[in-house]
Amino acid sequence: MRRTPDIISAARGQWKEIHPELDTSSMEIIGRVFRTAALLRQRLDTVLGDEGLNRAEFDLLSALRRSGEPVTPGRLNGLMVASGAATTKRVQQLAERGLLERVRDQHDRRSARVRITDHGAELIDRAFARNLEAERELLAGMNAKQREAVSGGLAELLRSLEGPPAPAPPAPSQPD
């Protein structure tokens, strides 16, 4: 089956003219993943912008909403895979907007936890639903078999890059 040429095919052809000895086959996947990610992010960020959020804020609020309970900033970093400095700044900005709040840890008064507010939960629930709808629309050009093939291939790529999954952290112990 012959594919319609895309920007990646064109780039490979150009590199082949300049350096015919180089194997550019990795661009078939890596180049298309990067290009696809950029286009998806651009289109989905528009949906989030309509809700007054950027991607990083959406990810942070989503992590808090999924956690179901207040979390330490360190745990939040683990849920988001973001730098501590960036998370601290986002937490401050979202707290100022009334979307989350810091609360004292009941078991350790020296530390604080972060929790989503009712206003934040309403916003992220709406933004998440709109984001999912936009994702479905973006994938509408693919049939179920194609989506499954892409999903499976990307899952394998992630496993090869990330290695085995880390063991789940132990549940916090409750004082007697």
N, C-alpha and C positions, 0 to 999 in steps of 0.2 A: 504494500500500500504506500503510495507516494503522498507525502505531506506537502501542504502549501508552504512555500518558503516564508520564514519569519526573519526578524532582525538577527537572531542567533545564527541561522543558516547563512545569512548574508555576511555576518562577521567572520564566521569560519571560512567562508570562501575567500574573503579578503586576506585573512591570515595565511591561507594556503598559497596565495599568490606571492606573498612577501617571504614566508618561511615554509616551503612545502615539506621540509623535513620534520616539522613539529606535529605531534599528534594533538589535535584540538577536540577530540571526541568528548572529553570531559565537559566541554561547553554545552553539549547536548542536554545535560542534566543541570549542571551548576548554573550556567548562563540562563537557562529557562527558569530555574527556581528563583534566581535573583530578579529577573525581569517580571515574573509572575508576582512575586512578593511585593515589588514596588508598585505594580498596577493595582493589586488588591488593596494594599495599604492606602494608596491614594483615594480609591473609590470608597473604601469603608471609613476612612477618616472623615469624609464629608458627612456621613451619617452621624458620627460621634460629635462632629462640630455643631451639627444642628441641635444636639443636646447640651452643648456648652462644655464638652469634654475633649481632651486630646487622648491619644492612644495610651500614654503612660498613666494618665488619671483613670481611664477606663480599666486598665489592667489592675491597678491598685484597688479600686473600688470593687471590681469583680472578685479579687482575691479575698477581700474582707467579707463580701457577701457570701461567698462559697464556704468560708471558714466557719460561719455560724456562731462565732464567739469572738470576744476581744482577743487580739493576739499581740505578742510583744513585737517591737519593731524588728528584732532579729528574725523572728518567725515570718513576719511579713516579707522581709527581704528574701527569705527562702521560697516563699510562695510566688514571688514575682520575678526572681532572678534579675534583680536590679541592684545597683550599687547602694550602699547605705546612705551616702550623702544625697543621692538623688531621691531616695525614698523619704528621707527626713524632710527635705524641701517640699516634696509633694504632699506629705502628711500635713505639714504646716499650712500649705495653700488650701488644701481641701477642708481642713478644720476651720479656717477663716471663712470659708463658704458655707459652713454648717453641714457638710456632707459626711464628716466623721468627727470623732472626738477622742481625746486621750483620757483614760480613766486609770486611777490608781489600782495596782494589782492588789487583790484582797489578801493574798498570802505573803506578799513582799512589798511593804509600803514604800520601799526605796525605788521601785520600778513602776513603769506605766505600761498600759496596754492600749491598743488602738481598736476602736470599734466604729462600725458604720452607724450613722444616725438613721432615723426613720426617713428623713428627707433624702439622705444618700441612698438608702435602699430603694426608695421609690424611683429615684433617678436612674440607678444602675439597672433595675428591673426593666424599665422602659427602654433604656439605651441598649441593653442586651437583647431584648426581643427585636428591636429595630435592626440591630447588627446581624442577628441570625437571618432575618428576612432578606436583608441585603446580600448576605452570603449565599442564600438559596438562589436569589436572582442571578448572581454572578456565576453560579455553577449550572444554571439552567441550560446552557449550550452543550452540556455533557450528559450522556445517558447514565443510568445506574451502574452499568458494567464499567464504563470509563472512569466514573468517580471512584468505584471500588479499586480499580487498578492503580489509579494515582494515589489514593489513600494508602494502599498496601505498600506501594513502592516508597512513598515518603516515610512511612512508619519504619520500614527496613533501613532506610538511610539514616533516620534519627537514631535508631538502635546502634548502628555501626559507629556513629559519631559520639553518642553519649555513653556508650558502654552499658553494662548491666545496670538496672535501676538500683538506686540507693535504697537501703532498708528504711522502712518507715520509722520515724522517731518514736520513742516510747511515749505513751500517754502521760501527761503530768500527774504526779501523785497528789492526792488530796490529803491534807492534814486530818488527823483523827479528831 
